[in-house]
Amino acid sequence: MLESTTAPNTAVLVSLDFGAPDYTESRQEFLLLAESAGVLVLALVEGKRQKPDPKTYAGSGKVEELAALVEELEAPLVIFNHDLSPAQMRNLTDALNTRVIDRTMLILDIFALRAQSHEGKLQVELAQLKYLASRLSGMNQDMGQQRHAIGARGPGETLLELDKRKLDRRVVLLNERLEKLRKHRQVLRKSRDRSEVLSVSIVGYTNAGKSTLFNRLTHADVYAANQLFATLDTTSRRLYIEGGEGQIVLSDTVGFIRHLPHGLVAAFRSTLEETALADLLLHVVDANNPERESQMDEVNKVLEEVGAQKIPQIIIYNKIDLQGMAPGVQRDEYGKIISINLSAKSGEGIDALRAALAEFRDAPEQQPPAIPWHPLNN
């Protein structure tokens, strides 16, 4: 193993272009993911290929380039913006003589940093262990001793040295604990349904401003920051709106991202079920992001995966203050609300959203369609 004098949270990043139309956006998100994990980037190595190399993913020429750079910079870590097979990770580790992790490990690391609740930590550990189960043989032998290193943090870090049998037993135990929490949540939901409470969930792409909107509406203090996956744990608060008799419970949920690891969706299914059982979804979109439509598509894909595709949505075009846009409500030809322009940060348009929620609460037959698809109204 290379003896590096460089700080352990530094890394060389690798992002390869295989001709996908969203490559530029994927690369930018990769940089934001690294920043969110606390990585200090030594260098970003890029390249174009027609397809991944089966042995090293990057190909022999690019690996030689990486090896020289790693030696020159004494890089303790190389992070790929791609999912690597166990064999590819093992071959890269040997060729580069340093630790290698992939995009999924990086996202898991961020989740490990962000999870605060007991359930959130269990879900992260479950996702970590399922991922590590097929990759332990491809990791460095001293991985278990790399406490607090990028890609080796969180609830699962102390379990890296367990053999497969013990790891499987731990996975079973975590699933049992999460199932108990899921059943407890179902009991709470039934109680809420009996009291005729309107359930509204905030969903959206990561960093779209969901938690900021949640805080603005409920006067809560949920952590909100300009970084990916700032919020992992579902938080619910009662929302009081004058007029009408029904109460509203508003829930803030984890953000989504393109190529979200399937294991994370599976591990967080019990939490994401909250969206599938909601009466209304507020789909928050960053109106200032040129990739907003593709981000909406990614969110809707995950909603479909968890069975929430039929829940009515109101699209919330957030951050209009950055676009110089006016707040307002857009309706379809039947008078149903399809989208609202607002700024959760400045408060512009918030009154219109509160009025829309009151309208939905008092006249649910006027509900918006499920998964509306309308371009941003400038």
C-alpha positions in Angstrom: 0.0 0.0 0.0 1.3 3.4 -0.9 2.5 5.3 2.2 0.9 8.7 1.6 1.8 11.9 3.4 -1.3 13.6 1.9 -4.4 14.2 4.1 -6.7 11.1 4.0 -9.7 13.2 2.8 -8.0 14.1 -0.5 -8.6 12.2 -3.7 -8.1 12.0 -7.4 -11.5 11.9 -9.2 -12.1 10.0 -12.4 -15.1 10.6 -14.7 -15.3 8.9 -18.1 -17.5 10.0 -21.0 -19.2 7.1 -22.8 -21.3 9.4 -25.0 -24.3 9.7 -22.6 -26.3 12.9 -23.2 -26.2 13.8 -19.5 -22.5 13.4 -19.1 -21.8 17.0 -18.3 -24.5 17.1 -15.6 -23.3 13.8 -14.2 -19.8 15.1 -13.9 -20.9 18.3 -12.2 -23.0 16.2 -9.7 -20.0 14.0 -9.1 -18.0 17.1 -8.1 -20.8 18.2 -5.8 -21.0 14.7 -4.3 -17.3 14.8 -3.5 -17.7 18.2 -1.9 -20.6 17.0 0.2 -18.5 14.1 1.4 -15.7 16.5 2.5 -13.3 15.5 -0.3 -10.5 17.8 -1.2 -10.0 17.2 -4.9 -6.3 16.8 -6.0 -7.2 16.3 -9.7 -10.1 15.4 -12.0 -9.1 12.9 -14.7 -11.5 12.6 -17.7 -11.5 10.6 -20.8 -13.7 9.2 -23.6 -14.4 5.6 -24.3 -17.0 3.7 -26.3 -17.6 1.2 -23.4 -16.0 0.2 -20.1 -13.0 -2.0 -20.0 -14.0 -5.3 -18.4 -10.8 -5.6 -16.3 -10.1 -2.0 -15.2 -13.1 0.0 -16.4 -10.9 2.8 -17.6 -8.5 0.8 -19.9 -4.8 0.2 -19.7 -3.7 3.6 -21.0 -5.9 5.6 -18.7 -4.8 3.4 -15.7 -1.2 4.1 -16.5 -1.9 7.8 -16.6 -3.8 7.5 -13.2 -1.0 5.5 -11.6 1.6 8.1 -12.5 -0.7 10.9 -11.2 -1.4 9.0 -8.0 2.3 8.5 -7.4 3.1 12.1 -8.1 0.4 13.5 -5.9 0.7 10.8 -3.2 -3.1 10.4 -3.5 -4.5 8.2 -0.8 -7.8 7.7 -2.7 -9.2 7.5 -6.2 -12.9 7.9 -6.7 -14.7 6.8 -9.9 -17.9 8.5 -11.1 -19.1 5.1 -12.0 -20.1 1.8 -10.5 -17.2 -0.7 -10.4 -17.5 -4.5 -10.3 -15.6 -6.2 -7.4 -13.0 -7.5 -9.9 -12.5 -4.0 -11.5 -12.1 -2.5 -8.0 -9.5 -5.1 -7.0 -7.6 -4.7 -10.3 -7.6 -0.9 -10.0 -6.5 -1.1 -6.4 -3.5 -3.3 -7.4 -2.6 -1.2 -10.5 -2.9 2.2 -8.7 -1.4 1.0 -5.4 -4.0 3.1 -3.5 -7.6 2.8 -2.3 -10.3 2.9 -4.9 -14.0 3.5 -4.4 -16.9 4.1 -6.8 -19.8 6.4 -7.1 -22.1 4.2 -5.0 -19.6 4.0 -2.1 -19.3 7.8 -2.2 -23.1 8.3 -2.0 -23.2 5.7 0.8 -20.5 7.7 2.6 -22.6 10.9 2.4 -25.6 9.1 3.7 -23.6 7.8 6.6 -22.6 11.3 7.4 -26.1 12.7 7.2 -28.3 10.1 8.9 -29.4 11.3 12.3 -32.4 9.2 13.4 -32.2 5.6 14.6 -34.1 4.4 11.5 -32.0 6.4 9.1 -28.8 4.9 10.5 -30.2 1.4 10.3 -31.2 2.0 6.6 -27.7 3.3 5.8 -26.0 0.4 7.5 -28.2 -2.0 5.6 -27.4 -0.4 2.3 -23.7 -0.4 3.2 -23.6 -4.1 4.1 -25.5 -5.2 1.1 -23.1 -3.4 -1.1 -20.0 -4.5 0.8 -21.1 -8.2 0.8 -20.1 -8.7 -2.8 -17.0 -6.4 -2.6 -15.1 -7.3 0.5 -12.6 -9.4 -1.4 -11.9 -6.5 -3.7 -11.0 -4.0 -1.0 -7.8 -3.3 0.7 -6.8 -5.6 3.5 -6.5 -2.6 5.9 -9.9 -1.1 5.0 -11.3 -2.1 8.3 -8.7 0.1 10.1 -9.4 3.2 8.0 -11.7 4.9 10.4 -13.3 8.1 9.2 -11.8 7.7 5.7 -13.9 8.6 2.7 -15.9 5.5 1.7 -15.3 3.8 5.1 -17.5 5.8 7.4 -20.8 5.3 9.0 -22.6 2.5 10.9 -21.1 -0.2 8.7 -17.5 0.7 9.1 -16.8 -1.6 12.1 -18.2 -4.5 10.2 -15.9 -4.6 7.2 -13.8 -7.4 8.6 -16.7 -9.8 9.3 -16.9 -12.8 7.2 -19.9 -13.3 4.8 -21.9 -15.5 7.2 -21.8 -12.9 10.0 -22.5 -10.2 7.6 -25.6 -12.0 6.3 -26.8 -12.4 9.9 -26.4 -8.7 10.5 -28.4 -7.9 7.3 -31.3 -10.2 8.5 -31.3 -8.5 11.9 -31.4 -5.0 10.3 -34.3 -6.0 8.1 -36.2 -7.3 11.1 -35.6 -4.0 13.0 -36.7 -1.9 10.0 -39.8 -4.0 9.6 -40.8 -3.3 13.2 -40.3 0.4 12.6 -42.3 0.1 9.4 -45.2 -1.5 11.2 -45.1 1.1 13.9 -45.3 3.8 11.2 -48.4 2.0 9.7 -50.1 2.2 13.1 -49.4 5.9 13.3 -50.7 6.4 9.8 -54.0 4.5 10.6 -54.4 6.8 13.6 -53.8 9.8 11.4 -56.3 8.6 8.8 -59.0 8.1 11.4 -58.5 11.7 12.5 -59.0 12.9 8.9 -55.6 14.5 8.6 -54.4 15.5 5.1 -51.0 14.0 4.4 -48.6 16.1 2.2 -45.1 15.0 1.3 -42.4 17.2 -0.1 -40.3 15.4 -2.8 -37.8 16.5 -5.3 -34.3 16.3 -6.6 -31.5 16.8 -4.1 -30.6 20.4 -3.4 -33.9 21.7 -5.0 -34.8 23.4 -1.7 -37.2 21.0 -0.1 -36.0 21.5 3.5 -35.9 25.3 3.1 -39.6 25.1 1.9 -40.5 22.8 4.8 -38.9 25.2 7.3 -40.6 28.2 5.6 -44.1 26.6 5.9 -43.8 25.0 9.3 -41.3 27.3 11.1 -39.2 24.3 11.8 -35.4 24.2 12.0 -34.7 21.2 9.7 -31.1 21.2 8.5 -30.9 22.9 5.1 -27.7 23.6 3.2 -26.5 24.1 -0.4 -25.2 20.6 -0.7 -26.4 17.2 -1.9 -28.4 15.0 0.5 -28.5 17.6 3.3 -31.6 15.8 4.6 -32.0 12.1 4.9 -34.4 11.5 7.8 -38.1 12.1 7.1 -39.5 14.9 9.3 -43.2 15.6 9.8 -44.9 18.7 11.3 -48.5 19.8 11.5 -49.2 22.7 9.2 -51.9 25.2 10.4 -53.8 27.0 7.7 -56.8 29.2 8.6 -60.2 28.1 7.4 -61.5 24.6 6.9 -61.7 21.9 9.5 -59.1 19.4 8.3 -55.6 19.4 9.6 -52.5 19.0 7.4 -49.3 17.0 8.2 -46.4 18.0 6.0 -43.4 15.7 5.6 -39.9 16.4 4.3 -38.2 13.5 2.6 -34.8 12.5 1.2 -33.8 14.0 -2.1 -33.2 12.0 -5.2 -30.4 12.1 -7.8 -29.7 10.5 -11.2 -28.4 7.0 -11.0 -29.4 6.7 -7.4 -28.1 3.2 -6.3 -30.9 0.7 -6.2 -29.7 -0.6 -2.9 -30.3 2.8 -1.3 -33.9 2.9 -2.7 -34.5 -0.6 -1.3 -33.0 0.3 2.1 -35.0 3.5 2.4 -38.2 1.9 1.1 -39.8 2.0 4.5 -39.2 5.8 4.6 -40.1 6.4 1.0 -43.4 4.6 1.6 -44.5 7.8 3.3 -44.7 9.4 -0.2 -46.7 6.5 -1.6 -49.4 6.9 1.2 -49.5 10.7 1.0 -52.7 12.5 -0.2 -50.6 15.1 -2.1 -47.0 15.5 -3.3 -45.3 18.9 -3.5 -42.6 18.2 -6.2 -40.0 20.8 -5.6 -38.0 21.8 -8.7 -35.0 24.1 -8.9 -36.3 26.6 -11.5 -32.8 28.0 -11.9 -31.3 24.7 -13.0 -31.1 24.1 -16.8 -31.5 20.4 -16.2 -34.7 20.8 -14.3 -36.8 18.7 -16.7 -34.4 15.7 -16.6 -34.3 16.0 -12.8 -38.1 15.9 -12.6 -37.9 12.7 -14.7 -35.4 11.1 -12.3 -37.7 12.0 -9.3 -40.7 10.5 -11.0 -38.8 7.3 -11.8 -38.1 6.8 -8.1 -41.7 7.7 -7.2 -42.9 5.0 -9.6 -40.4 2.5 -8.1 -41.9 3.0 -4.6 -45.5 3.0 -5.9 -46.2 6.7 -5.6 -46.8 7.4 -9.3 -50.5 7.8 -8.8 -50.4 10.4 -6.0 -51.5 13.9 -7.1 -48.7 16.4 -7.5 -48.3 20.1 -7.5 -45.0 21.2 -9.1 -43.2 23.8 -7.0 -40.8 25.8 -9.1 -38.5 27.1 -6.4 -35.7 29.7 -6.4 -37.5 32.1 -8.7 -35.6 34.9 -7.1 -32.5 33.6 -9.0 -34.4 33.7 -12.3 -36.1 37.1 -11.8 -39.4 35.3 -12.2 -42.7 36.4 -10.7 -44.5 34.3 -8.2 -47.8 32.8 -9.3 -50.1 29.8 -9.8 -50.6 27.9 -13.0 -53.8 26.0 -13.6 -54.9 23.6 -16.4 -58.0 24.1 -18.5 -60.2 22.5 -15.8 -59.0 24.9 -13.1 -56.8 22.4 -11.3 -53.5 23.7 -9.9 -50.6 22.2 -11.7 -47.6 24.4 -10.6 -46.6 27.3 -8.4 -43.7 29.6 -8.8 -42.1 30.7 -5.5 -39.0 31.3 -3.5 -38.7 29.3 -0.3 -35.7 31.5 0.7 -37.3 34.9 0.3 -40.9 33.8 0.9 -42.3 35.1 -2.4 -45.2 32.9 -3.5 -45.5 31.1 -0.1 -49.0 32.6 0.5 -50.1 31.2 -2.9 -48.9 27.7 -1.8 -50.7 27.9 1.5 -53.9 28.9 -0.3 -53.4 26.0 -2.7 -53.0 23.5 0.2 -56.2 24.9 1.8 -58.0 24.6 -1.5 -56.9 20.9 -1.8 -57.8 20.2 1.8 -61.3 21.7 1.5 -62.1 20.5 -2.1 -60.1 17.3 -2.8 -62.1 16.7 -5.9 -60.2 19.6 -7.4 -57.0 17.7 -6.9 -54.2 18.1 -9.5 -53.3 15.2 -11.8 -50.7 12.6 -10.8 -47.2 13.3 -12.2 -48.1 16.4 -14.3 -45.6 17.2 -17.0 -45.6 20.8 -17.9 -42.7 23.0 -19.0 -41.6 25.8 -16.7 -43.9 28.8 -17.2 -41.7 31.8 -17.7 
